[in-house]
Amino acid sequence: MSKLTVGPYIASLKTGPAQVRDRHAFLSRARLRDEVPSVAGLPLVGLGGSCGKPAFLLPYLIRWTDENTLALESVATEFDCFVEYGAYPHLKLQGGGQEVAAVQDWSNMGMVFVRPGYERAEELLRRLRDVLAPQG
């Protein structure tokens, strides 16, 4: 079990109130996105706009079906979570409802957002990558 190893990288992309108007500081931080890390073989492709969770690109598209939503719920149970179906499925911890992951399906890509400080983050990312892969 391990947290995501991209925490320091994510922190280096962010800034405080004193630098939000500093264009040169932004340009310096932007160069950090020229080479991005991967976790579980999945490239980091961005951050959640409201939550700041790192997003990882899946190597396939997701089209939600009864079968893969049941598989998602099974993974949630393994990690002591439940699935909340909003615009996208979110995995939330049973004890308190903290969000630890979200899976987004777009017409051109699928992404998994994972809370970097979650103790089982990398393991969860691997399980989601494997269980949501199209069968056949």
N, C-alpha and C positions, 0 to 999 in steps of 0.2 A: 504494500500500500504506500502510495506516495502522492504528495501534492504535485502540482504542475511545476516544472522547472523553468517556466518562462516568466515567473514573477519579477525578477530584476529587469528583464527586457521590457515588460509592460510598464514598469515604474519609470524606466528611462524615456518612455514616449510621452509621459504626462508632465505637467508643470503646475506651479502654484500661481496664486493671484498676482504676484509681482512680475511674472513673465508673460502673462496672457496677451499682452500687446507688443511683445518683443518679436518682431518678424525674423530677425537673424537667429534668435534662439530656436524659433519654430523650424527654420530651414535646417539648422543643425540636427534637431530631433528627427525631422523628416528623412534625413539620410539614413537613419537607423532602420528604416523600412526597406532599404535596398536589399538587405539580406535578412530574411526572417527565419526564426527557428521552427522546427517541427517537433511534434510529440506523437508517439505511437505511429510514426510514419505519415502523419497528417500535417500538412503545412499550416502554420498560423496565417490567417487571411484577414484578420481585423479584430476589432474590439466592439463589444455591444455598446450602442450609442448611449443608452441610459444607465447600463449596469457596469460597463467597463470590463466585462468578462471576455477573455480571449476566445476567438472563434477559429475553429479548425475546419478546413475543407475536406469533405468526404470524397472518396474517389469514385463516387457514383451518385446518381439522382435518386431522390426518395419520392415515391408516390404512395401516400398512406392507404393502407388496406386493413382489413380486419386482422389479417395474420401478423403484419408488422407492428400494429398497435398493441396486439396481445403480447408480442415479443418484447416491446418496449416496457409494457407493464410488468413483465416477468423480470427484466433487468432492474426496474425500479424496486421491486420487492427484494431482490438480492442485495440492494444497497440501502435497505430500510427507508425507501422513498415511496411516494405515490406520484402518479402522473396527473398534472393539471392541464386540461385541454383548453387553451385559449386560442389565440391566433395561431400559435404553435404549441406543441407539447413541451411542458416544463417538468423536470423531475425535482420534487421538493421533499425534504427530509420529513419523516413522520413526526419526529419530535420538534415541533415549532414551525414547520413549514418553510424553512430556509431553502431558497432555490439553489440547486447545485449544478443543474445543466438544463439546456434547452436545445431542441433540434428544429432547425428551420429547413423547409423544403421550398426551393425556388425552381423556376422553369429551367434554369441553366446550372444549378448547383445545389448541393446540400451542405449544411454546416452544423457543427455542434459547438455550442458555447458552454464552457465549463468554469465553475468558480475556482480560481487558482489556489485558494487557501484550503479547499476541501481536502481532507486527509486521504481520500481514495480517488482523487481527481483523475490521475493517469489511468488507473485501473478501470474507472467508469468510462473514460473516453475509448479505451480499447474495446470494452464490451459493447458499447454502442456502435462503434465502427463495425464490429464483427456481426452483431445480431441484426442490424438494419440492412446489411448487404443484400441486394436482390438475389433471390434463389433461382437457380436454373440456368 
